[in-house]
Amino acid sequence: MPIDDFPDRKYLLDAHELGERLGSITLIDLRPTEDFALGHIEGSRHLDIYGVSLNDSSDAPLSAFLSMFRTLFGARGVSNDKPVVIYDHETGERAARAVWLLALLGHPDVRILDGGTRRWIASGKRLVRVTETPAPVDPAKAPPATPAYKGTPNPELLASRFDVHRAIDDQHAVIVDVRRESEYRGTEKRARRAGTISGAVHVFWRDHLDANGALRPAEEIRELYRSRGVTPDKTVIPFCQGGYRSANTFLALKSLGYPRVRNYVGSWGEWGNRDDSIIVAPGSTSSTGG
């Protein structure tokens, strides 16, 4: 399904467009190392940040967290004067989080390859293998480290735990739990405490995707959110376990034209491990925390 029906394609790119732009963009593969070695889009640089999460979204740790990603993106040659395309095997959580992070850090043109390598191969294009191991580098002769990426951050794309606390009682905001239903209901426990954030609605992130891992038609995704009361007039704060799956929700909603979407960077890895978090078990009127 083409992505032409999305009203805002700022963060989206299809396989045909990528094929036309190879050589004029910075291309980053977010899949595991072994997948990159077995086959990647020619010209890609590899970056695996899966598992690098933040469990305290207060100012100091958040600043250090973002500084680390400036260094990682800079080491892959990312700069403001060249568009960036990021992919994994589908329109997945790995690539979505990297796109969101780089947009948060201020890059003016960063996009996800819709459908990832699956769609790339289905369109008749090929992957190339890593055929040889780079030679060891003499530390005394190593070139200087690549400068960290420099951009003007856009904090309106991010929510901290403080923003989430304020949103709970804000009629102009809606919190969206994008995790599996078992996580949402608290029967699957992935932190010290289980359940969901008070007032959160549940919209599973993979409901955005079709059977091939690409985005479903825009109107289908729009109706999915409209039916849950997640409308463009509200500030939307999606969350998951570590800000990966919710970054996919961020991209889907922004592509539908939602003006205010803020990915909760700490997500349940922070919220579910704190004593002061307001947590509920869906179907129950009880809550815990302050």
C-alpha positions, 0 to 999 in steps of 0.5 A: 500500500503506497504512503501517498494518502498520508497528509504529512509525509515529512517522516516517510519515504517509500522504496521507489523514492529511496532508490532514486535518492541513493548516493545523495542521502545518509542511509542508516540500518538499525537492524541487528549486526548479523542482519546487516552483515547478511544483507543491507541496502548498499551504502548503508551505515550500521547503528544498533541502539536497541536496548539503550533506554532511559529510566530517569527523564529528569533534566540531568540524565535526559541531557546525558542520554541525548548527548550520547545519541548526538555522538552516535549519529555523528559517528555515522556521518549525520549532519544537517546538510544531508537528508537521512533515511533510516530503516530496519526489516519493516516499518518497525520500532527500531528505525522509528525510535531512531527517526524520532530521536534524530528529529528530537535532536533537530535534524531537518530531514529524517525519514523512515523507509516504509516497509523496510528491507521487506518492501525494498526486496519486494520492489525488485531491489537487492541487498549487499553482504559484508564480504570482508572484515575491516583491517585493524586500526593502529591507535597511534594512526587513527583519524580524529573522532567524527564530531557529534551531531549538532542540531537545535533540539525540538523538546516539543517532540518529547514527554518526560515523566513530569509531562505525563503526570500533568497530562493525567488530569488535562482534558486537552491531552490523551495518553496512549499505551501502545504495548501488548494488551497483557502489558496494559492489563498488568498480566505481563510484568516488565517492571517492578510494578504492573498496570498502566498509566491512569487514564491511558487508552490502549492502541497496540502499535502493530495495529498501524501495520499490514501483514507485510510490516508496512503502514496501513492506509492512512484512513484506517489508522485515522479511524482506529485512533478516532474510535479511541478518542485520540483526536488531533485537537489533543496533545497525544503522549504515547508510551511503551516500555522504552520509547521504541514502539511508541516512536512508531505511534509518534510517526503514524500520528504525525504522518496523519497530521496530528500537530502535538505528539510527544513520545514519552522517552522513559515509558514503562521502564521509568514509570513502572519502576517508581513509587510516585507513579500513578498506576491503574489496573484496567477494569479496576477503579483502584490506583497506586502511587501519588 
